[in-house]
């Protein structure tokens, strides 16, 4: 995918600009003209520079989930009451005391005023909705059930918030404790251990193995600390640049699923989100092919993209979804069996929802157990580190005191 910057002139002589991703310039031009009303002229369309995208990301703050949930719920309630999208946005903008949200809603109304649909207007506000969420909104517009889709979207966002909150809760405490402990140990090896080293050398104390190891680590930190930091930074930059290469990205994305605990957790999260969104789309009359096209935007993971791409091409050739998805890497096993059962019984939408609930419960169970095990493991790890440090420092001192006593 190549990133492009565009500037267009619409029929009312207004200019709009933005960013998009496409395979080539021709596809980018087609996508721009598709997102804007007829009689739109492209003034500028060029390859976007990395620093410009980075600058845009740094200056674009995502809307926090609370405000996102509030906006989605308000809009859904108004649309379900028969209010048009433009009037609903006007009401929400007038009611909002949040200046940032009000300004965004006003710009959104300007885009809709030029002839864009609500989903097309949302394309310009990626800080509000993600690609798959915009695709869901577009599906709701096409099927005439935007209010119902927004209600489902509200529940998905709330579900994501709850689920990710549990995962973050399980990892936050150990990460903070281990981080603080590591920083403290670096301080000890940099400032305290060298003082003891001088003391031991001056008094010609015979050092045990553990103390020699601590002094060696301290020497490495003191003499090569900057080099270690530079090496770590170089490796991080190398991974960042390498991830842009398709071959390296594909290999790394495949390894993610083999990481103990976190790999299966990520896989189940993908399956849960896929089945939940699919059930919503399918229940509202969106075809399997269109649903797969929307769900392809769910993740940038290469394995997931390959699986959904294969399913898309197979379904286009008339292959049943269960047969296509059974040959995938992520959805093989229970998910494909549930899809097969749903196809045979005509209950594909409801079974997909049940599959999502099943994997959501599994994620909750794993994260709860993860927190249960990580907390004592963290405490034991810190205890071992402190014990090694204490024994390594005080054993030579004890030997010296004993020798003086004799």
C-alpha positions as CSV (number, residue, x, y, z in Angstrom):
1,X,0.0,0.0,0.0
2,X,1.2,3.5,-0.9
3,X,0.1,6.6,1.0
4,X,-1.3,9.6,-0.9
5,X,-2.1,13.2,-0.2
6,X,-5.0,14.7,-2.1
7,X,-6.7,18.1,-2.5
8,X,-10.0,18.4,-4.3
9,X,-12.4,21.1,-5.5
10,X,-16.1,20.2,-5.0
11,X,-19.1,21.7,-6.8
12,X,-19.7,24.6,-4.4
13,X,-16.1,25.8,-4.9
14,X,-14.9,24.5,-1.6
15,X,-11.5,22.7,-1.3
16,X,-10.9,19.6,0.8
17,X,-7.7,17.7,1.5
18,X,-6.8,14.5,3.2
19,X,-4.8,11.2,3.1
20,X,-5.6,7.8,1.8
21,X,-3.9,4.4,1.1
22,X,-4.1,2.7,-2.3
23,X,-2.1,0.3,-4.5
24,X,-1.3,2.9,-7.1
25,X,-2.1,6.5,-8.2
26,X,-5.0,5.4,-10.5
27,X,-6.7,3.5,-7.7
28,X,-6.2,6.5,-5.4
29,X,-7.8,8.8,-7.9
30,X,-10.8,6.5,-8.2
31,X,-11.2,6.2,-4.4
32,X,-11.1,10.0,-4.0
33,X,-13.8,10.6,-6.7
34,X,-15.9,7.8,-5.1
35,X,-15.7,9.5,-1.7
36,X,-16.9,12.9,-3.0
37,X,-20.0,14.0,-4.9
38,X,-20.2,14.3,-8.7
39,X,-18.4,17.2,-10.5
40,X,-15.5,17.0,-8.1
41,X,-12.1,17.9,-9.5
42,X,-8.8,16.6,-8.2
43,X,-6.3,19.5,-7.7
44,X,-3.5,17.6,-6.1
45,X,-2.7,13.9,-5.8
46,X,0.8,12.8,-4.8
47,X,2.7,10.3,-2.9
48,X,2.7,11.2,0.8
49,X,6.0,11.6,2.6
50,X,6.6,9.7,5.8
51,X,7.4,12.8,7.9
52,X,4.1,14.4,6.8
53,X,2.1,11.4,8.0
54,X,4.1,11.3,11.2
55,X,3.4,15.0,11.8
56,X,-0.3,14.4,11.1
57,X,-0.4,11.6,13.6
58,X,1.3,13.6,16.3
59,X,-1.2,16.4,15.8
60,X,-4.3,14.2,15.6
61,X,-5.4,13.0,19.0
62,X,-7.9,10.1,19.0
63,X,-11.2,10.8,20.5
64,X,-11.4,9.1,23.9
65,X,-13.8,6.1,24.2
66,X,-16.2,7.9,26.6
67,X,-16.8,10.8,24.2
68,X,-17.0,8.3,21.2
69,X,-19.6,6.2,23.0
70,X,-21.6,9.2,24.0
71,X,-21.6,10.6,20.4
72,X,-22.5,7.3,18.9
73,X,-25.4,6.7,21.4
74,X,-26.8,10.2,20.9
75,X,-26.7,9.9,17.1
76,X,-28.3,6.5,17.2
77,X,-31.1,7.7,19.4
78,X,-31.9,10.7,17.2
79,X,-31.8,8.7,14.0
80,X,-34.1,6.0,15.5
81,X,-36.5,8.9,16.2
82,X,-36.7,9.8,12.6
83,X,-34.3,12.8,12.6
84,X,-32.1,13.1,9.5
85,X,-28.3,12.7,9.9
86,X,-27.6,16.4,9.2
87,X,-30.3,17.6,11.8
88,X,-29.1,15.0,14.3
89,X,-25.5,16.3,14.0
90,X,-26.8,19.9,14.4
91,X,-28.6,19.0,17.6
92,X,-25.6,17.1,19.0
93,X,-23.3,20.0,18.1
94,X,-25.5,22.5,19.8
95,X,-25.9,20.4,22.9
96,X,-22.2,19.6,23.3
97,X,-20.1,21.6,25.7
98,X,-17.0,19.9,24.3
99,X,-15.3,22.5,22.0
100,X,-13.3,19.9,20.2
101,X,-16.3,17.7,19.5
102,X,-18.4,20.7,18.5
103,X,-15.7,21.8,16.0
104,X,-15.5,18.3,14.6
105,X,-19.2,17.9,14.2
106,X,-19.4,21.3,12.4
107,X,-16.7,20.2,9.9
108,X,-18.6,16.9,9.5
109,X,-21.8,18.8,8.7
110,X,-19.9,20.9,6.1
111,X,-18.7,17.7,4.4
112,X,-22.3,16.3,4.4
113,X,-23.5,19.6,3.0
114,X,-21.3,19.1,-0.1
115,X,-23.2,15.9,-0.9
116,X,-21.1,13.3,1.0
117,X,-22.8,10.6,3.0
118,X,-22.2,10.3,6.8
119,X,-19.7,7.4,6.3
120,X,-17.8,9.4,3.6
121,X,-17.6,12.4,6.0
122,X,-16.3,10.1,8.7
123,X,-13.4,9.2,6.4
124,X,-12.0,12.6,7.2
125,X,-12.1,12.1,11.0
126,X,-10.1,8.9,11.6
127,X,-9.6,10.1,15.2
128,X,-13.3,9.3,15.7
129,X,-14.0,6.0,13.9
130,X,-11.6,3.3,12.7
131,X,-11.7,1.8,9.2
132,X,-13.9,-1.2,10.1
133,X,-16.3,1.1,12.1
134,X,-16.7,3.4,9.1
135,X,-17.3,0.3,6.9
136,X,-20.0,-0.8,9.3
137,X,-21.6,2.7,9.1
138,X,-21.4,2.5,5.3
139,X,-23.2,-0.9,5.4
140,X,-25.9,0.6,7.5
141,X,-26.4,3.4,5.0
142,X,-26.6,1.0,2.1
143,X,-29.1,-1.4,3.9
144,X,-31.2,1.5,5.3
145,X,-30.7,0.5,8.9
146,X,-28.1,3.1,10.0
147,X,-29.8,3.6,13.4
148,X,-29.7,-0.1,14.2
149,X,-26.1,-0.4,13.0
150,X,-25.1,2.5,15.2
151,X,-26.6,0.8,18.2
152,X,-24.6,-2.3,17.3
153,X,-21.5,-0.2,16.8
154,X,-22.1,1.4,20.3
155,X,-22.2,-2.1,21.8
156,X,-19.0,-3.1,19.9
157,X,-17.1,-0.1,21.1
158,X,-18.3,-0.7,24.7
159,X,-17.4,-4.4,24.4
160,X,-13.9,-3.4,23.0
161,X,-13.5,-1.0,25.9
162,X,-14.4,-3.6,28.5
163,X,-12.2,-6.3,26.9
164,X,-9.1,-4.2,26.4
165,X,-9.5,-2.8,29.9
166,X,-9.2,-6.3,31.3
167,X,-6.1,-7.0,29.2
168,X,-4.5,-3.7,30.2
169,X,-5.4,-4.3,33.8
170,X,-3.7,-7.7,33.7
171,X,-0.5,-6.3,32.2
172,X,-0.3,-2.8,33.8
173,X,0.7,-3.8,37.3
174,X,3.5,-6.2,36.4
175,X,4.8,-3.8,33.7
176,X,4.9,-0.8,36.2
177,X,6.5,-2.8,39.0
178,X,9.1,-4.5,36.7
179,X,9.9,-1.2,35.1
180,X,10.5,0.6,38.4
181,X,12.5,-2.3,39.7
182,X,14.7,-2.3,36.5
183,X,15.3,1.4,36.8
184,X,16.2,1.0,40.4
185,X,18.6,-1.8,39.7
186,X,20.3,0.3,36.9
187,X,20.7,3.1,39.5
188,X,22.2,0.6,42.0
189,X,24.6,-0.8,39.4
190,X,25.6,2.7,38.2
191,X,26.1,4.5,41.6
192,X,26.1,2.1,44.5
193,X,27.9,-1.0,43.4
194,X,31.0,0.9,42.2
195,X,31.4,2.4,45.7
196,X,31.4,-1.1,47.2
197,X,33.8,-2.3,44.5
198,X,36.3,0.5,45.5
199,X,35.9,-0.5,49.2
200,X,36.5,-4.2,48.5
201,X,39.6,-3.6,46.4
202,X,41.1,-1.2,49.0
203,X,40.6,-3.8,51.7
204,X,41.8,-6.7,49.5
205,X,38.6,-8.8,50.3
206,X,38.2,-12.1,48.6
207,X,35.0,-11.9,46.6
208,X,32.5,-14.8,46.1
209,X,31.2,-15.6,42.7
210,X,27.9,-13.7,43.1
211,X,29.7,-10.5,44.1
212,X,32.1,-10.9,41.1
213,X,29.0,-11.2,38.8
214,X,27.4,-8.1,40.3
215,X,30.7,-6.1,39.8
216,X,31.0,-7.4,36.2
217,X,27.4,-6.2,35.4
218,X,28.1,-2.9,37.1
219,X,31.3,-2.5,34.9
220,X,29.3,-3.2,31.8
221,X,26.7,-0.7,32.7
222,X,29.2,2.0,33.5
223,X,31.6,1.4,30.6
224,X,29.2,0.4,27.9
225,X,25.8,1.9,29.0
226,X,25.6,4.3,26.1
227,X,26.6,1.6,23.6
228,X,23.9,-0.7,25.0
229,X,21.2,2.1,24.6
230,X,22.4,2.8,21.1
231,X,22.3,-0.9,20.1
232,X,18.7,-1.3,21.6
233,X,17.6,1.8,19.7
234,X,19.2,0.6,16.5
235,X,17.4,-2.8,16.8
236,X,14.1,-1.0,17.5
237,X,14.6,1.2,14.4
238,X,15.6,-1.9,12.4
239,X,12.4,-3.6,13.4
240,X,10.3,-0.5,12.6
241,X,11.9,-0.2,9.1
242,X,11.9,-3.9,8.5
243,X,8.2,-4.1,9.4
244,X,7.5,-2.0,6.3
245,X,8.9,-4.8,4.1
246,X,6.2,-7.3,3.2
247,X,8.4,-10.4,3.7
248,X,9.7,-9.4,7.1
249,X,6.2,-8.2,8.2
250,X,4.6,-11.5,7.1
251,X,7.2,-13.5,9.1
252,X,6.9,-11.4,12.2
253,X,3.1,-11.4,12.0
254,X,3.1,-15.2,11.9
255,X,5.4,-15.4,14.9
256,X,3.0,-13.2,17.0
257,X,0.6,-16.2,17.3
258,X,3.3,-18.4,18.9
259,X,4.1,-16.0,21.8
260,X,3.2,-17.8,25.0
261,X,-0.1,-16.7,26.5
262,X,-0.2,-13.4,24.5
263,X,-0.3,-15.2,21.1
264,X,-3.4,-17.3,21.7
265,X,-5.0,-14.3,23.5
266,X,-4.4,-12.1,20.3
267,X,-5.8,-14.9,18.1
268,X,-8.9,-15.3,20.2
269,X,-9.4,-11.5,20.2
270,X,-9.3,-11.5,16.4
271,X,-11.8,-14.4,16.2
272,X,-14.1,-12.8,18.7
273,X,-14.1,-9.4,16.9
274,X,-14.5,-11.1,13.4
275,X,-17.5,-13.2,14.5
276,X,-19.2,-10.4,16.3
277,X,-19.0,-7.9,13.5
278,X,-19.9,-10.6,10.9
279,X,-23.0,-11.5,12.9
280,X,-24.1,-7.9,12.9
281,X,-23.6,-7.4,9.2
282,X,-25.2,-10.8,8.2
283,X,-28.2,-10.2,10.5
284,X,-28.8,-6.8,8.8
285,X,-28.8,-8.3,5.3
286,X,-25.3,-7.6,4.2
287,X,-24.0,-10.4,1.9
288,X,-21.2,-12.7,3.0
289,X,-18.9,-11.3,0.3
290,X,-19.5,-7.7,1.3
291,X,-19.1,-8.7,5.0
292,X,-15.7,-10.2,4.3
293,X,-14.6,-7.1,2.3
294,X,-15.5,-5.0,5.4
295,X,-13.9,-7.4,7.8
296,X,-10.6,-7.4,5.9
297,X,-10.0,-4.0,7.4
298,X,-10.3,-5.4,10.9
299,X,-6.5,-6.0,11.3
300,X,-3.3,-5.3,9.4
301,X,-1.8,-8.7,10.5
302,X,-0.5,-10.4,7.4
303,X,-1.8,-13.9,8.4
304,X,-5.3,-12.4,9.0
305,X,-5.2,-10.5,5.7
306,X,-4.1,-13.7,3.8
307,X,-6.9,-15.7,5.4
308,X,-9.6,-13.2,4.6
309,X,-8.2,-12.7,1.1
310,X,-8.4,-16.4,0.5
311,X,-11.9,-16.6,1.8
312,X,-13.0,-13.7,-0.4
313,X,-11.6,-15.3,-3.6
314,X,-13.1,-18.7,-2.7
315,X,-16.5,-17.3,-1.9
316,X,-16.5,-15.4,-5.2
317,X,-15.9,-18.7,-7.0
318,X,-18.9,-20.2,-5.2
319,X,-17.2,-22.0,-2.4
320,X,-19.1,-22.1,0.9
321,X,-17.8,-19.9,3.7
322,X,-17.2,-22.9,6.0
323,X,-15.1,-24.7,3.4
324,X,-13.0,-21.6,2.7
325,X,-12.5,-20.6,6.3
326,X,-11.6,-24.2,7.3
327,X,-8.4,-23.8,5.3
328,X,-7.3,-20.7,7.1
329,X,-4.7,-20.5,9.8
330,X,-6.6,-18.4,12.3
331,X,-10.1,-19.7,12.0
332,X,-9.4,-23.4,11.6
333,X,-11.1,-25.6,14.2
334,X,-14.0,-24.5,16.4
335,X,-14.8,-21.3,14.4
336,X,-15.0,-23.1,11.1
337,X,-17.2,-25.9,12.7
338,X,-19.6,-23.3,14.1
339,X,-19.9,-21.6,10.7
340,X,-20.6,-25.0,9.1
341,X,-23.3,-25.7,11.6
342,X,-24.8,-22.3,11.1
343,X,-24.9,-22.7,7.3
344,X,-26.6,-26.1,7.6
345,X,-29.2,-24.9,10.1
346,X,-29.8,-21.4,8.6
347,X,-28.6,-19.8,11.9
348,X,-25.3,-18.4,10.7
349,X,-25.8,-15.0,12.3
350,X,-26.8,-16.2,15.7
351,X,-24.1,-18.9,15.8
352,X,-21.5,-16.3,14.9
353,X,-22.7,-14.2,17.8
354,X,-22.4,-17.2,20.1
355,X,-18.9,-17.9,18.9
356,X,-18.0,-14.3,19.7
357,X,-19.5,-14.6,23.2
358,X,-17.6,-17.9,23.7
359,X,-14.2,-16.4,22.8
360,X,-14.9,-13.2,24.8
361,X,-15.5,-15.3,27.9
362,X,-12.3,-17.2,27.2
363,X,-10.4,-14.0,26.9
364,X,-11.8,-12.8,30.2
365,X,-10.9,-16.1,31.9
366,X,-7.3,-16.0,30.5
367,X,-6.8,-12.3,31.5
368,X,-8.1,-13.0,35.0
369,X,-5.8,-16.0,35.4
370,X,-2.9,-14.0,33.9
371,X,-3.3,-11.3,36.5
372,X,-3.6,-14.0,39.2
373,X,-0.3,-15.6,38.2
374,X,1.6,-12.5,37.2
375,X,1.2,-10.7,40.5
376,X,3.0,-13.4,42.7
377,X,5.5,-14.0,39.9
378,X,6.4,-10.3,39.9
379,X,6.8,-10.3,43.7
380,X,9.0,-13.4,43.6
381,X,11.1,-12.0,40.8
382,X,11.7,-8.8,42.7
383,X,12.5,-10.8,45.8
384,X,15.1,-12.8,44.0
385,X,16.7,-9.7,42.5
386,X,16.9,-8.0,45.9
387,X,18.2,-11.2,47.6
388,X,21.0,-11.6,45.0
389,X,21.9,-7.9,45.4
390,X,21.9,-8.1,49.2
391,X,23.9,-11.4,49.4
392,X,26.4,-10.2,46.7
393,X,27.1,-7.0,48.7
394,X,27.0,-8.2,52.3
395,X,28.7,-11.6,52.0
396,X,32.2,-10.0,51.4
397,X,31.5,-7.5,54.2
398,X,30.6,-10.3,56.6
399,X,33.8,-12.2,55.6
400,X,35.8,-9.1,56.2
401,X,34.2,-8.5,59.7
402,X,34.8,-12.2,60.6
403,X,38.4,-11.9,59.5
404,X,38.9,-8.8,61.6
405,X,37.3,-10.5,64.6
406,X,39.7,-13.4,64.4
